[in-house]
């Protein structure tokens, strides 16, 4: 998703800051990377980092894999596993990155950078979120992975960023419900449309899709000849979003259908209390 580019910058910065890279600080970058993975574990790992920073990903992958293959029990091999996952992520090979990071997490659950591994895994799911015209299974997977970061590492910067992305996922799911609901409404499948719009109101109350959902419900109730339900739904909309175009549109429809007068719905007729309580009073 395009809005995740700042997160990629964060991830790139983290690569520089990760403790596992500090071991390379004393290594000098050569002008040319060896044609094949040769040398000590530290040398090959350093060559991999140099290639990664230069965005020569195939060389970086080769070096990281060679470290693990030739020195499987060294600390450099462990670090190389994580950096290989990061390299795959940078190449947009998200499925491969998830597989590599899952492996790292299973093998090294107590590693000092385990929080970053979980976060990078969550980002790999998040980057695969499809548009609202497609199935949203990927969005749910991303939300689950991001929530795991929040649950496991609540006091980290990873958790704070994950919370923001969860909100975006929720908004994405709400948008999908609205898209389906509008389709049903156009097809005159009103019962199905009502179910979708009510779900947005009940389950995605923090998103900006709620006022439109209330307007669509008002429209459908008027179409079905249910003026009282339409009036009450518009009242909920007016109470929560009094200055919105959605409320003005709903009220104008009530006036056109003779359900409301030319005066705004009186304050005393609007439901009181929190949003959920108001919505429950309607249904």
N, C-alpha and C positions, 0 to 999 in steps of 0.2 A: 504494500500500500504506500502511496506517495507520502502520506503524513508521517511515515516512520523514518524518514531520512535523518532527522535530528538524532534519533535513537542509534542510527548507524554511526554517526559521528561520535556519540558517547561510547559505543562499542569499540570504535577504532582507538579512542583515547585510552580506554581501559587496557587495550593490548600493550600500550606503552607503559602503563602504570602497574600492570600485574607484576607481582613479586617474581614470578617465574622468568620474567625477562631480565631481571636484574643481574642474573648470572652471566648474561651476555655482554654486560657493559664494558668488560675489559677486553673483549674480543675485537680485533680490527676487521673491518669489512674489506674484503679483497675486491679488486677491480673486476674480476670475473669469477663466477661460480664454477667449481669443478664440474667437469663434464659428467661425472657420475658420483653417487654418494660414497665418498671415501673420507677417512680420517677418524678422529675420536668422536665420541658421542657429543661432546661439547662443541667441537668444530662443525659437525653436521647440523646440529641444532642451530648454531649461530648462522650458518649459511642459509638455513630455512627461514630464519627471522629476517635476514637481509633480503631474501627473495620475496618474502611476504610484504615487507615494507615497500619494495619496488613493484609490487603487484605482478610479480612473475609467479603466478599461483602453481603452475604445473611443477616448476622447480622446487617451490616451497613444499608441496605435497610429497614430492619424491624424497626430499631431505628428511622431513618429519617421519615418514614411513621407514626410511632407512635407519633412523635412530632406534626406533622400536624393534626393527627386525634384527639389528646387529647388537644392540645393548638393551635387551628386553627388561632387565632387572635394575636399570639405572634410573635415577631421578629424572634424567634428561628424557628418557622414554616416556615417563608419565607426563611431563610437560609437553612433549611433542604430540601426544595424543590429543590434548586439549587444543593446541595450536592448529592441529590438522582440522579439528572441528570448526575452528574459527575461519580457517582458510576456505573450507567448503561453504560456509555461510557467506563469506565475501564474494564467492563465485555464484551466488544465488542457487547453489545446489542444496536446497533446504532439506529435502528428504534424506540425502546422504549425510548432511550435517546432523540431523536429528539422530540418525542411527549411530554416528560416531560419538555424539555427546551422551546418548543413552549408555553406550559401552563405557565411556569414561566414568559416568556417574555410578554405574554398577560396580566397576573395578576399584574406584577410589572415593567412596562415600565420605571420607573424612579429610579429603584434600583441602588445603587452605583456600583454593579457588573454586570450591564446589558451588558456591552461590553464583559465581559467574557462569559456570557450566549450565546450571538450571536456567539462568536468565537468557543465555545465548540459545538454549534449546527452545525456550518460550518464544523468543524473537523469530526463530526459524519457522515456527507454526504461524506466528502473527503475519509474517511476510507473505504467507500463502492464502490469506483471506481473499475469497472471491468477491466479485461485485454482487449486488443484491438480486440480480436476475438468476443467480446460480444457487445450488444447494449450499446451505450454511453449516455443514458439518465441520468444515475447516475453522469457521469462526468459533464454534463451541470447543474444538480442540485447543485453539489458541487461548481462549478464556480459561480453560482448565489448567493449561501449562502456566499461564501468567498467575493464576490464583495460587498455584503451588509455590511459586516464588514468594508471593506475599505471605503465605502461611509459614513457610520454612525460614524465611529470612526477613522478618517484618521490619527490622530497624535499619535496613540497608538502602542505599540509593537504588538498587535493583528493584526492591519492593515498591518504592515510590513511583518509579517509572512504570512498573507493571500495573499499578492501580490506574494510572492515566490511560493505559492501553486497554484495560478491562472496560473502562467507561466507553471507549471508542467501539469496542466489540459489542457492548450492549446496545449502543446506538445503531450499529450495523444490523443486529438482529431485529430491532424494532423497525428499521427501515424495510427489512424483508417482509415482516408482517403487514406493514402498510401497503407495500406493493401488491401483495396477494389480496389483501382486503379490497383495494381499489378495483382489482380485476374482477373479483366476485360481485362487487357493487355494479360495475358496468354490465355484467352478465345477468343482472337481476337475481342473483343468488344471495338474497339478503340475509338469510339465517347464517350462512357461511361467512359473509362479510362482517356481520355483527360479532361473530366469534373472534375474528382476527382483530378487529378494532378494540374490542373489550380486552383482549389479551395485552395489547399495547398499553392500555390504561392501567391494567392491573399489575403487569409484570415489568413494565419499562417506564415507571413514573418519572424517572429522572432524565428522560430523554426529551428532545425537542419535538418528538413526533406526537406527543400526547394531545396538544390542542387540535391538530388536524384530525386525530382519531375521534375526538369528541364532536367535531363538526360533522364528520362522516356519519357518525351514529345519529346525530340530530337529523341529517338529511334522510337517512333510511327510515327513522321512526315517522317522519312526516310522510314519506312515500307509502308506508304501511298503514297510515291512518291511526297512528298512536300519538296524539298530540301531547298528552301529559308526559310520556316518556321523553318526547322531544324537548319539551319545555324544561324538564328537570335536568336533562343532559346539558342543554344550553346554559342553565344556571350554574352547573358545575364548571363549565368552560368559562363563563363570565366571572365567577368568583376567583378562579385561579389565574386567568389570563385576561383581565378586564380591558386592557388596552390593545389587545391583539386583533389582527385582521380576521383571524379565525372566529373570534367571538362576534365581531361586527357582521360577518357573513352569516353566522348561525342566527343571530338576532333578526337580521333582515329577512331571512327565510321564514322565521316564525311570524313576522309581521305580514309577509306576503300570503302566508297560509291562514291568516286570521287567528293564529294561536296566541299572538302577543299584540298589544296595542302599540301606538307610536311612541310610548314611553318605555324606557329601559325597564327590565325586570326589577321589581322593587327589591331593595336590600333585604327586607324582612322575609322575602320568599326564597332567598338564596340559602343553600345549606351552609352550616357553620362547621368549624373544626378543621381537623387535618384532612388532607386530600382523600385518604383511604376511607375515612369515616363518611365523607360527603359522597363518595362514589358508592359505597355500600348502601347509603340511604336511598339511592336511586334504584339499585338492583338488590 
